[in-house]
Amino acid sequence: MAQDLTNTRVLITGASVRIGRQIAIGFAEAGARVIVHYNQSEDAAQELLSLLNGIRDGHCCVRADLTNAEERQTLIPGLVADGYSLNCLVNNASVYRRCPLAHVISERLREDYEINFVAPFLLMRDFALYCEEGSIINILDQRVASVDPSASTYGFAKKSLRDATEAAAVQWAPRIRVNAVAPGLVLPPPGVEAEAMGRLTKLVPMAEASPAEEIADACLFLATARTITGQVLYVDGGLHLTGAPLPEKDEADYTSSH
């Protein structure tokens, strides 16, 4: 896509691997300066940083455990204090763990909400407090459009983030635009055979997984569409339209693509 983000400084959480990595590459190719956030994947983050600086210079890495309140609270204020003027935030980091509803315990509920809703919401808040203007893009999941009990607390948290996206879009307009991208099947988890993904793609109206590049393109579009806010852009081959949860026997092999 031909977006020009030359004057954009973007913070992408969970950017070192998988979808986050492709989003980072897409923003760099469009001219943006990327802040690669990571927690444990330092080697992957440094490798990505080298790749991005080969596209253009001006990128950097930052480590923070988003489930640690102190590290999370200082992430955006610290970047701004160091002279990194942010005008785009992509909340990509998340964790998907499948669990039957009857087996959910309070600790599991808190953990899943902490990374999948609390952290991205509070980063949204800090962006609004410390950045003059710009765009926030939350990475959701096509499950927010339907009922999928197997998604359990992950699904609840993502739906909460969808609601926060819409509320923030209203309250912070026109200074900050807030949108979301909802992927479906994208990348198989490590160790998952192609056969398992093949069974899942049969449920997708477009009969194939969505390339990670399309998720990145959706983020780039939302980052540059000056009058679009409060929207959820589904990049899932139409999977959310079917309303059917993924089969439990395959879901055991399927983890979040973020």
C-alpha positions as CSV (number, residue, x, y, z in Angstrom):
1,M,0.0,0.0,0.0
2,A,1.2,3.5,-0.7
3,Q,0.7,5.2,2.7
4,D,3.3,7.8,3.7
5,L,4.0,7.7,7.4
6,T,7.3,9.6,7.2
7,N,6.4,11.8,10.2
8,T,5.0,9.0,12.3
9,R,6.6,7.5,15.4
10,V,4.8,4.3,16.3
11,L,5.0,2.1,19.4
12,I,4.0,-1.5,18.6
13,T,3.6,-3.8,21.6
14,G,4.7,-7.4,21.2
15,A,6.4,-6.4,17.9
16,S,9.3,-8.8,17.9
17,V,7.5,-11.9,16.5
18,R,4.6,-13.1,14.4
19,I,1.9,-10.6,13.5
20,G,3.6,-7.8,15.4
21,R,6.8,-8.3,13.5
22,Q,5.0,-7.9,10.2
23,I,3.1,-4.8,11.4
24,A,6.5,-3.3,12.3
25,I,8.0,-4.1,8.9
26,G,4.9,-2.6,7.2
27,F,5.2,0.7,9.2
28,A,8.9,0.9,8.5
29,E,8.4,0.4,4.8
30,A,5.8,3.2,4.8
31,G,8.4,5.6,6.3
32,A,7.5,5.4,10.0
33,R,10.0,5.2,12.8
34,V,9.1,2.1,14.9
35,I,9.6,1.5,18.6
36,V,9.7,-2.3,18.9
37,H,8.3,-3.4,22.3
38,Y,9.2,-6.8,23.6
39,N,9.2,-8.6,26.9
40,Q,11.1,-11.9,26.7
41,S,12.0,-12.1,23.0
42,E,15.1,-9.9,23.1
43,D,17.0,-11.8,20.4
44,A,14.0,-11.6,18.0
45,A,13.6,-7.9,18.8
46,Q,17.2,-7.1,18.0
47,E,17.1,-9.1,14.8
48,L,13.9,-7.2,13.8
49,L,15.6,-3.9,14.7
50,S,18.5,-4.7,12.4
51,L,16.0,-5.4,9.6
52,L,14.1,-2.2,10.2
53,N,17.2,-0.1,10.2
54,G,18.1,-1.6,6.9
55,I,14.9,-0.2,5.5
56,R,15.5,3.2,7.1
57,D,17.2,4.4,10.3
58,G,15.6,5.8,13.4
59,H,14.0,2.7,15.0
60,C,14.6,1.4,18.5
61,C,13.7,-1.3,21.0
62,V,12.1,-1.1,24.4
63,R,11.5,-3.9,26.9
64,A,8.6,-3.9,29.4
65,D,6.6,-6.6,31.1
66,L,3.0,-5.3,30.4
67,T,1.7,-7.3,33.3
68,N,4.0,-5.5,35.7
69,A,2.2,-2.3,36.8
70,E,5.4,-0.3,37.4
71,E,7.0,-1.2,34.0
72,R,3.7,-0.6,32.2
73,Q,3.1,2.8,33.9
74,T,6.5,4.1,32.9
75,L,6.5,2.8,29.3
76,I,4.9,5.7,27.4
77,P,5.9,8.5,29.9
78,G,9.5,7.2,29.8
79,L,9.6,7.2,26.0
80,V,8.1,10.8,25.8
81,A,10.6,12.0,28.5
82,D,13.4,10.6,26.4
83,G,12.3,12.6,23.4
84,Y,10.3,10.0,21.5
85,S,7.2,11.9,20.4
86,L,4.6,9.3,19.7
87,N,1.7,9.7,17.4
88,C,0.7,6.1,16.9
89,L,0.1,3.2,19.2
90,V,-0.5,-0.4,18.1
91,N,-1.7,-2.6,20.9
92,N,-0.7,-6.0,19.5
93,A,0.6,-7.9,22.5
94,S,-1.8,-10.6,23.9
95,V,-2.0,-14.1,25.1
96,Y,-4.6,-16.7,24.1
97,R,-5.2,-19.7,26.4
98,R,-8.2,-21.9,26.0
99,C,-10.1,-23.0,29.1
100,P,-13.6,-24.3,29.7
101,L,-15.7,-21.7,31.5
102,A,-16.5,-24.1,34.5
103,H,-12.7,-24.5,35.1
104,V,-11.9,-20.7,35.2
105,I,-10.3,-19.7,38.5
106,S,-10.0,-16.1,39.7
107,E,-6.2,-16.1,39.2
108,R,-6.6,-17.1,35.6
109,L,-9.3,-14.5,35.1
110,R,-7.0,-11.8,36.4
111,E,-4.1,-12.9,34.3
112,D,-6.0,-13.0,31.1
113,Y,-7.6,-9.7,31.6
114,E,-4.3,-8.1,32.7
115,I,-2.5,-8.7,29.4
116,N,-5.5,-8.7,27.0
117,F,-7.5,-5.8,28.4
118,V,-6.0,-3.9,31.3
119,A,-2.5,-3.4,29.7
120,P,-3.7,-2.2,26.3
121,F,-6.4,0.0,27.9
122,L,-4.0,1.7,30.2
123,L,-1.5,2.2,27.4
124,M,-4.4,3.9,25.5
125,R,-5.0,6.1,28.5
126,D,-1.3,7.0,28.7
127,F,-1.2,7.8,25.0
128,A,-4.1,10.2,25.5
129,L,-2.4,11.8,28.5
130,Y,1.2,12.2,27.1
131,C,0.8,12.5,23.4
132,E,-0.7,15.5,21.6
133,E,-2.6,13.8,18.9
134,G,-2.5,10.7,16.7
135,S,-4.0,7.2,16.2
136,I,-4.5,4.1,18.3
137,I,-5.0,0.7,16.8
138,N,-6.0,-2.2,18.9
139,I,-5.5,-5.8,17.7
140,L,-8.6,-7.8,18.6
141,D,-9.9,-11.2,17.3
142,Q,-12.7,-12.1,15.0
143,R,-14.3,-13.8,18.0
144,V,-15.5,-10.4,19.3
145,A,-18.3,-10.7,16.7
146,S,-19.8,-14.0,18.0
147,V,-20.0,-16.3,21.0
148,D,-17.2,-18.8,21.4
149,P,-17.2,-20.4,24.9
150,S,-13.9,-22.1,24.2
151,A,-12.2,-18.7,24.0
152,S,-13.1,-18.2,27.6
153,T,-11.6,-15.3,29.5
154,Y,-9.5,-14.3,26.4
155,G,-12.7,-13.7,24.5
156,F,-14.2,-11.7,27.3
157,A,-11.1,-9.5,27.5
158,K,-11.0,-8.9,23.8
159,K,-14.7,-7.9,23.8
160,S,-13.9,-5.4,26.6
161,L,-11.1,-4.0,24.5
162,R,-13.5,-3.6,21.6
163,D,-15.9,-1.6,23.8
164,A,-13.0,0.5,25.1
165,T,-12.0,1.2,21.5
166,E,-15.5,2.6,20.7
167,A,-15.7,4.6,24.0
168,A,-12.3,6.2,23.5
169,A,-13.0,7.0,19.9
170,V,-15.9,9.2,21.0
171,Q,-14.3,10.8,24.1
172,W,-10.9,11.6,22.5
173,A,-12.1,12.8,19.1
174,P,-10.9,14.7,17.1
175,R,-7.5,14.7,18.7
176,I,-7.0,11.0,18.7
177,R,-8.6,8.4,16.5
178,V,-9.1,4.9,17.9
179,N,-9.8,1.8,15.8
180,A,-9.2,-1.9,15.8
181,V,-8.2,-4.8,13.6
182,A,-9.8,-8.2,14.2
183,P,-7.7,-11.0,12.6
184,G,-9.0,-14.6,12.2
185,L,-6.7,-17.5,11.2
186,V,-3.3,-16.1,10.3
187,L,-0.2,-17.9,11.4
188,P,0.0,-21.5,12.8
189,P,1.6,-21.7,16.2
190,P,5.1,-23.3,16.4
191,G,4.8,-27.1,16.1
192,V,1.3,-27.1,14.7
193,E,1.1,-29.1,11.5
194,A,-0.3,-27.8,8.3
195,E,-3.1,-30.4,8.5
196,A,-4.5,-28.8,11.6
197,M,-4.6,-25.4,9.9
198,G,-6.1,-27.0,6.8
199,R,-9.1,-28.3,8.9
200,L,-9.6,-24.8,10.3
201,T,-9.5,-23.0,7.0
202,K,-12.3,-25.1,5.7
203,L,-14.5,-23.0,8.0
204,V,-13.4,-19.8,6.5
205,P,-15.6,-18.4,3.7
206,M,-12.6,-17.4,1.7
207,A,-11.1,-20.9,2.3
208,E,-7.7,-19.7,3.4
209,A,-5.8,-18.1,6.3
210,S,-5.2,-14.3,6.1
211,P,-1.6,-13.3,5.4
212,A,0.1,-11.4,8.1
213,E,0.8,-8.7,5.5
214,E,-3.0,-8.0,5.3
215,I,-3.1,-7.4,9.0
216,A,-0.3,-4.9,8.6
217,D,-2.0,-3.3,5.6
218,A,-5.2,-2.9,7.7
219,C,-3.2,-1.2,10.4
220,L,-1.5,1.2,7.9
221,F,-4.9,2.1,6.4
222,L,-6.3,2.9,9.8
223,A,-3.2,4.9,10.8
224,T,-3.7,7.2,7.7
225,A,-7.5,7.4,7.4
226,R,-8.1,10.8,8.9
227,T,-11.8,10.6,9.4
228,I,-12.2,6.9,10.4
229,T,-12.6,6.2,14.1
230,G,-14.4,3.8,16.4
231,Q,-14.3,1.0,13.7
232,V,-13.4,-2.7,13.9
233,L,-11.8,-3.9,10.6
234,Y,-12.2,-7.7,10.3
235,V,-9.3,-9.3,8.4
236,D,-10.5,-12.9,8.7
237,G,-11.7,-14.2,5.3
238,G,-15.3,-13.7,6.5
239,L,-14.9,-16.1,9.4
240,H,-16.7,-13.7,11.8
241,L,-19.8,-13.8,9.6
242,T,-20.4,-17.5,10.1
243,G,-20.9,-17.2,13.9
244,A,-19.5,-20.6,14.4
245,P,-16.8,-21.3,17.0
246,L,-13.7,-23.1,15.9
247,P,-13.8,-26.9,16.6
248,E,-12.6,-27.7,20.1
249,K,-10.5,-30.6,18.9
250,D,-8.5,-28.3,16.6
251,E,-8.6,-25.3,19.0
252,A,-6.4,-27.3,21.3
253,D,-3.7,-26.9,18.7
254,Y,-4.5,-23.3,17.9
255,T,-3.2,-20.4,19.9
256,S,-3.4,-16.6,19.4
257,S,-1.8,-15.4,16.2
258,H,-0.7,-12.1,17.8
